Amino acid sequence: MSVAKIGETFTVVGEMNAHGALTLRTHETNATYHVVEYAHEGLRERLAGLPTGAPVTMELTRAGARGNGWRADGVYLRNDAAAGG
């Protein structure tokens, strides 16, 4: 069973690196999430432009059964309809 985070607000704490990984922290619990997969290339490109400190509301599902890797399934940016999925 995959764990999902739907509509949670995160802060970008590390801009996307050369391997495509993005580090986020939740506003509610300060938990850290490492996004390592993307539902599609357009979603990865949108997230690649986010600077450190940017708030973003996202849909995430666990990527694999171990570790703290997550897949971005959707993103909601300010003044934006659902930009993923």
Backbone bond lengths (Angstrom), bond angles and torsions (degrees), N, CA, C in turn:
res aa  C-N    CA-C-N  psi(-1)  N-CA   C-N-CA  omega(-1)  CA-C   N-CA-C  phi
1 M - - - 1.453 - - 1.532 108.67 -
2 S 1.320 117.09 131.62 1.463 119.19 -179.78 1.521 110.28 -94.32
3 V 1.304 114.98 137.56 1.457 122.09 178.24 1.516 107.40 -82.14
4 A 1.336 117.47 137.62 1.461 120.99 180.00 1.517 110.84 -123.26
5 K 1.315 115.34 145.55 1.460 124.01 172.23 1.518 104.71 -118.42
6 I 1.335 117.26 110.40 1.460 121.00 -174.89 1.511 110.03 -116.11
7 G 1.321 115.81 122.09 1.453 121.31 176.25 1.514 114.69 71.79
8 E 1.329 117.74 22.18 1.465 120.15 177.34 1.522 109.84 -84.34
9 T 1.328 115.11 149.51 1.456 120.18 178.17 1.523 109.50 -98.76
10 F 1.320 114.99 131.77 1.458 123.30 -177.83 1.521 109.22 -124.55
11 T 1.329 115.76 163.20 1.455 122.66 169.72 1.527 107.04 -115.55
12 V 1.319 116.98 135.02 1.456 121.16 176.30 1.535 107.28 -72.38
13 V 1.341 116.81 119.16 1.460 119.92 179.76 1.522 111.65 -107.09
14 G 1.298 116.59 -9.58 1.460 121.65 175.46 1.505 108.94 -152.91
15 E 1.330 116.26 119.38 1.458 119.74 179.78 1.520 110.05 -59.00
16 M 1.346 116.38 158.18 1.450 121.12 -178.61 1.527 109.98 -56.73
17 N 1.340 116.01 132.17 1.462 120.36 -178.62 1.533 110.48 -90.09
18 A 1.316 116.14 -178.26 1.463 122.15 -176.85 1.526 112.69 -64.32
19 H 1.334 117.53 -18.39 1.463 121.97 179.18 1.527 111.97 -94.51
20 G 1.325 117.20 0.99 1.462 121.35 178.32 1.516 114.49 87.38
21 A 1.328 118.17 9.69 1.466 121.32 -179.98 1.533 109.91 -88.50
22 L 1.319 115.96 141.26 1.462 123.68 -178.90 1.519 108.23 -127.71
23 T 1.334 118.27 132.28 1.458 121.71 -179.47 1.514 110.20 -104.86
24 L 1.344 115.07 130.01 1.468 122.89 -177.59 1.524 110.02 -125.83
25 R 1.331 116.60 157.76 1.465 122.07 172.89 1.516 107.67 -132.43
26 T 1.339 116.17 137.08 1.465 119.87 179.60 1.515 110.48 -73.86
27 H 1.321 115.63 147.71 1.463 120.48 176.19 1.521 110.11 -72.78
28 E 1.317 116.14 -37.16 1.468 121.10 -172.77 1.527 113.89 -72.54
29 T 1.342 117.26 -45.20 1.473 119.82 -172.84 1.528 113.95 -120.35
30 N 1.317 117.91 -4.47 1.469 122.69 -175.03 1.520 113.25 63.37
31 A 1.335 117.95 19.89 1.463 121.45 175.46 1.532 108.46 -71.28
32 T 1.329 116.27 146.71 1.457 121.98 -179.44 1.520 110.07 -101.90
33 Y 1.335 116.15 138.23 1.459 123.64 178.92 1.523 108.78 -127.87
34 H 1.330 115.85 137.44 1.457 121.66 177.72 1.527 107.82 -111.12
35 V 1.318 116.14 110.75 1.462 121.38 179.83 1.528 107.25 -84.85
36 V 1.335 115.48 119.79 1.460 120.88 -175.71 1.525 112.99 -122.61
37 E 1.346 117.04 -7.14 1.462 122.00 177.68 1.521 108.77 -137.92
38 Y 1.327 115.22 156.95 1.461 121.24 -177.26 1.520 108.88 -135.82
39 A 1.332 117.24 142.07 1.457 122.30 -178.42 1.525 111.52 -60.02
40 H 1.328 116.85 -33.75 1.467 121.30 176.67 1.523 109.32 -159.58
41 E 1.313 115.55 163.33 1.462 121.85 -174.84 1.530 112.70 -61.11
42 G 1.329 117.62 -37.18 1.460 120.51 179.26 1.523 112.04 -60.94
43 L 1.313 116.88 -36.91 1.461 121.57 178.18 1.532 109.98 -67.65
44 R 1.326 116.41 -43.04 1.466 120.03 177.55 1.529 110.46 -60.56
45 E 1.316 116.80 -41.95 1.467 120.65 -179.82 1.531 111.79 -63.92
46 R 1.331 117.16 -39.79 1.476 120.47 178.42 1.530 110.72 -63.46
47 L 1.311 115.95 -43.05 1.462 119.92 -178.57 1.525 112.12 -72.84
48 A 1.321 117.75 -27.77 1.463 121.27 179.79 1.526 111.55 -62.37
49 G 1.319 117.55 -25.83 1.455 120.97 -178.51 1.516 114.86 -85.72
50 L 1.337 118.17 -1.82 1.464 120.25 -178.05 1.528 111.49 -79.63
51 P 1.326 117.61 129.32 1.465 120.52 178.32 1.529 111.44 -82.85
52 T 1.314 116.26 161.49 1.461 121.14 173.30 1.525 109.08 -56.16
53 G 1.327 116.26 134.86 1.458 121.99 179.87 1.515 113.82 95.55
54 A 1.322 117.56 -10.89 1.464 120.63 -178.87 1.521 110.50 -70.76
55 P 1.343 117.29 135.64 1.471 119.66 173.20 1.519 109.26 -83.93
56 V 1.313 116.50 145.14 1.462 120.92 179.16 1.522 108.88 -151.84
57 T 1.320 116.38 136.43 1.457 121.99 175.58 1.518 107.15 -101.64
58 M 1.342 116.05 129.17 1.463 120.18 -171.15 1.511 112.83 -138.53
59 E 1.323 113.29 165.84 1.455 122.86 168.47 1.520 106.23 -113.65
60 L 1.327 116.40 123.38 1.460 122.08 -179.76 1.514 110.20 -125.49
61 T 1.327 116.92 147.06 1.464 122.67 168.34 1.518 107.35 -129.79
62 R 1.316 115.65 150.68 1.462 120.24 -178.47 1.528 109.70 -63.84
63 A 1.327 115.83 134.74 1.471 122.30 177.12 1.524 107.10 -98.25
64 G 1.304 116.89 101.34 1.453 120.84 -177.65 1.517 111.09 86.62
65 A 1.307 115.77 176.16 1.460 120.73 -174.34 1.521 113.75 -95.71
66 R 1.321 117.87 -13.13 1.459 120.21 -175.22 1.512 110.88 -125.47
67 G 1.302 115.68 159.09 1.459 120.66 175.85 1.516 113.07 78.44
68 N 1.305 115.22 -168.14 1.458 121.61 -176.69 1.523 109.95 -116.97
69 G 1.326 117.52 39.81 1.457 121.92 177.26 1.513 110.61 -91.96
70 W 1.325 116.13 136.69 1.465 121.66 -177.10 1.511 110.92 -130.42
71 R 1.332 115.38 154.90 1.465 123.34 176.90 1.519 108.34 -108.49
72 A 1.324 117.26 129.68 1.465 122.19 175.84 1.522 108.01 -82.94
73 D 1.339 115.62 118.59 1.458 121.05 -179.98 1.522 112.53 -104.24
74 G 1.323 117.13 -17.44 1.456 121.37 179.05 1.509 110.11 -168.32
75 V 1.320 116.05 154.09 1.458 121.07 178.76 1.522 108.25 -140.33
76 Y 1.312 115.61 141.70 1.458 122.45 178.44 1.527 107.04 -123.69
77 L 1.313 116.19 111.75 1.455 120.85 179.49 1.519 108.70 -101.60
78 R 1.312 117.28 159.31 1.466 122.12 -179.98 1.531 109.13 -52.31
79 N 1.330 115.96 137.08 1.469 122.70 -179.35 1.530 112.24 58.01
80 D 1.324 115.53 35.97 1.446 120.93 -174.58 1.518 109.14 -133.80
81 A 1.306 116.13 141.53 1.461 120.17 168.76 1.514 105.83 -79.76
82 A 1.311 118.06 179.37 1.462 120.32 178.73 1.514 108.62 -54.89
83 A 1.317 116.30 125.73 1.451 121.04 -175.70 1.520 111.99 -105.23
84 G 1.295 118.00 11.81 1.449 119.95 -179.43 1.509 110.03 -136.58
85 G 1.320 112.62 -174.49 1.462 119.61 175.18 1.414 111.93 70.16
